[in-house]
Every structure is written in C-alpha cells, then in structure tokens.
Amino acid sequence: MICILLINYVTLILANIYPPNYSPCQFPTPEKSKREYYSQCVISQQLPFICDLHRQLSHSSVIEISEMYEKHEKVFVKKSLNDNRNISTSLAIVIVKQLLAPFSSKQVYSNHEDFGCLFQDECSQVMNAETVERFVNSYRVFTRIFASVLYKKWFPKYDKTNEKHENNNCYMMDVTDVLVLVVLDGMVGDNRKLPSVTIHTDNAMLAPFLSNIQLETTNAINQNWPLHQVISDLIDQLGLAIRSFYTTGGILPRHGIPIWAYRLSIFCIVMVIIALFIEWYIVRRKLVVKRSIITTKIESIKSKTHIMFGAS
C-alpha cells in the first residue's frame, strides 16, 4: 500500500515538472471532455482536430496547416445523413512533447482512474500480464496502446443496437477515422528523446495504406524539419492515402514488378537461348566443314604418296 502511494506521489511530482501530462484514460478529447480539450489542446479554431498539448506549434504556422487540410477536406469531413451538413472530421492529430509512462505494472492495475479504461474496451487487444508489462517497459507498445485508447475516446463506436452492423460494436470497416499521435521528445526520464509517430485506425483495410506514413513522418522530425511542415506533409500524405483507399475500393495497389516487365524478361531470356543455339549451330557447322577439308587434304596427300612410291 505504501509502495503504491509512493509511486502515485512520484508520478504527481513528474506531472508537475512536465505540465500538463495526462494518462491515456484522462486525456481530454472533443467527445469526452470538450471544455478541457479546447482549453488545453486547441491553438486555433481553424484547427480543432489538432491537440497541441505542449504548444509546440506557433500561431503563424496555422495558415499553412489549415490550407493543407482544406486541400483534402472532402476526404476528412463527415456529413450528416439528414441534411448533408458537415458535422465533424475523421482526422485527429495529437502533438505532445513527452509522454509519462507508469513506473510499474502495479500502478497500472491499482490506478483505475488513469489506466482502468485499458481493461474495459472489448475491441482492443487483451490486457493480460504480458501486455501490461510491455506497456510499462516498451516505448513502442506504450505509444501504440496510448493512441488506441485516444482513438476510442475521440471517435465513439457504433451503438450495439445498430442492426446494420449486426450488433458488432467493433465493426469499423466503413469508416476512415484516423488518429495520429506525435511524440517529439520520447518519454519523460528517457535521455534518448526518441521521437515517434503512431497512426491508429480501427479500419483494418485502411491501415495498410497508412503504414509507411508513420516512418516518413518520424524521419522528417529526425531531419529537423519545422514542425508545421511536418504536420502539413502528414496531412497531405493522409489525404492522398485515404483518397487512394476510396479509389481502389480498399484494395492496396501493388507496387511490385508489372506483368509487362515479366513478359519482356521472359522474351529476352528466350531470345538469348535462341541466339546461343544459333551460335552453337554455326560453330558446329564450321567445325564439321573444317574437319571435312582437313580430311580431304590428308587423303589427297596419302593418295599422291601412294602413286609416287607405287610408280617406283
């Protein structure tokens, strides 16, 4: 009991050193805690879908990001089924300087206020002892689960009574909601300050279209791109990826060797084989002719010798 209280006290101190810091279950979102979200996260009414928790973006960069969003607005905007009005966006971007991970698995199990929601979501991966341990000790697993929890809070799931989805509360194949968690300086207390970009969607068909964007955006941060350019490029790539998803009907385009290249290669191989065969045939014919000439000369010499000695 004393150990748990000590851990919670240390966590509170660190949270005050690096304010504000939220656990995944307490992080403000537009749906669950609208007032706190707008006071803590939103830097401009033009970008309500971006949560810049530690104010890393400057106000002067809002216009560039807003223009990029408007470029792809059609693929991000959700419309009302009744009057076709724009009601919300399918994009959420969370930018934080650092995240504060729990110190031990005991803290995860005991602190229901901060981590209890991890065990209540029937659609997420099972939070067994092994997963909890990795959540505490692995930066990648922590950010992945953190992004997953934020996604569930940001984009409420379908109602179980919806017959369209056969009462499946986890069915998300017809939505393109995307949440991006951008961590600029890694974890609190980690001197490596590793940046990371985690993209989460519950649409399993859409996910492959987004996988490369995580790495490209992380590389842009590592290359010291200005943050507003990183976010603008991120929105551009997401817009193009979702547009491609709609265009292809969710079938990921193949970027391998095209069929015509295979056919051309086979044709070239066949031509090389034919050329080798012709060359072999010509050389063989020449050898046969050459041998025939030599044989004829030898026989002629033998014949002359026989005549000379026979005459004597």
Secondary structure as UniProt FT lines:
FT   HELIX           2..17
FT   TURN            24..26
FT   TURN            30..32
FT   HELIX           34..40
FT   TURN            45..46
FT   TURN            48..49
FT   STRAND          50..52
FT   TURN            53..54
FT   HELIX           59..61
FT   HELIX           62..71
FT   HELIX           73..76
FT   STRAND          77..79
FT   TURN            81..83
FT   STRAND          86..89
FT   STRAND          91..96
FT   HELIX           105..110
FT   HELIX           112..115
FT   HELIX           116..119
FT   TURN            122..123
FT   HELIX           129..137
FT   HELIX           139..154
FT   TURN            160..161
FT   HELIX           163..165
FT   TURN            166..167
FT   TURN            169..170
FT   TURN            173..174
FT   STRAND          178..183
FT   TURN            188..189
FT   TURN            191..192
FT   STRAND          196..200
FT   TURN            204..206
FT   HELIX           207..222
FT   TURN            223..224
FT   HELIX           227..248
FT   TURN            249..250
FT   HELIX           259..311
//
